Amino acid sequence: MRIIGPDELIFGVDNVDASRTFLTDYGLADVGDGTFEALDGTAVTIRARDDASLPPALETGSMLRRTVWGVEDQASLDAIEAELSKDREVVKANGQLLCKDDAGFEIGFQLTRRRALDLPAELINSPGAKPGRAMNEVGVDQDAEAKPRTLSHIVYFVPDMDAMANFYIDRLKFVVTDKFTNTGPFLRPQANNDHHVLFMIQTSPYMQGLEHLAFHMQGPTELMLAGSRMVQKGYESFWGPGRHKFGSNWFWYFNSPLGTHVEYDADMDHHDGDWIHREGPMGPEQAQVFLFEHVEKWAPGGPPPGKGGGKPA
Amino acid sequence: MSWEPRELTEPLCRVEDLPDARSVGFDPLGEGRDTMFVVRKGAQVHAWRNLCPHYDRARMAWKKNEFLNGDHSRIMCAAHGALFRIEDGVCEIGPCIGARLTPVPVDIRGGALWIVGPYAPGFRR
């Protein structure tokens, strides 16, 4: 089954205006009808919580209403329909297959909306390596665009981690890339080499929902640039910037009016079928290789505070 | 900077400067981040630490001063959407249902809003 990753996340929010402003400031493009796209067309869609077109909400208050997965070809869509129709209702509508997963999340499948990207990576110069940038090409542009390139991954809170993981592994052929003991596995679908497009955290039933969603940025510099701009606009940095161990991706998480964390990530590991998953305890040591906190800009120079302001006596 | 709780020698603000039924964040110890917030409802001011009981030391706003849900009827944690009653800080729905926000004792004297007693730092370090 050639599933690529999440194509679109659909939310029913209680503050549409705030969500629109947030997603635009985050760097997604408002393409109308409540949809906010990354450069490749993957998207977050917001509607008012009581919008009749939305699937039913979870009882927990989570604003996530549906996760739509993108697949590579019609054969995969047909295979998914055949597999999931064995034990649940699968509705076909507008080219999508709609059903629930084994945790009760509303999910959908469609021929992917992703547009192929042809963009440069972050280019670096490193002693001993061929220079990444041309002579006289500077690496920093304060005003550079920093736009999310593609929807990277989602992380659910689920009441039965094993049932949920097994659904994606056994039925949809996702692969475990790494595991946090007693917390959840990182999962990669067949048509994507990213370390994870799906992760889950075991919680009580009343917590079921979305821990975060993340978009890939060009690289760590663009992640820092985008995150710094969010802080400057007054948004609440939740965790980061830092770099995860599992997946190796740089991260910076923000709170959001969508009632979930929204992350920038960059430079995630790629894996194929030769990879053997690792396992470690969830905790600060395993969750990141390092962690920073944003502070206001500063520069060395001048006298220390309270020492006469530099005027001679 | 001392990390011990300490008494504040200045009020947080004038009550009349607080917009009604809106939240305002404060950083009483100058830690660089808002470690508490207040919501004024008429003559009443409700004050809570900026700590969601769901996660250890989780900050709650989605933007400076934005601690409420869309219709301003509840406190909302913008980490995972938990909704709390403004009056008593009890979580009614969401990942920390039944848990309560940490109150900040406050007093109104001469039209100014004061923290009562020592105030502990709240910034992660």
Interface residues (C-beta under 8 A of the other chain):
Chain A: V13 D14 N15 V16 A18 F22 T60 G61 S62 M63 F157 T203 Y206 M207 G209 L210 E211 K233 G234 Y235 E236 F238 F254 N255 S256 P257 G259 T260 H261 E293 V295 E296
Chain B: G32 H54 A58 R59 M60 A61 W62 K63 K64 E66 N69 G70 D71 M76 C77 A78 A79 H80 G81 A82 L83 I93 G94 P95 I97 R124
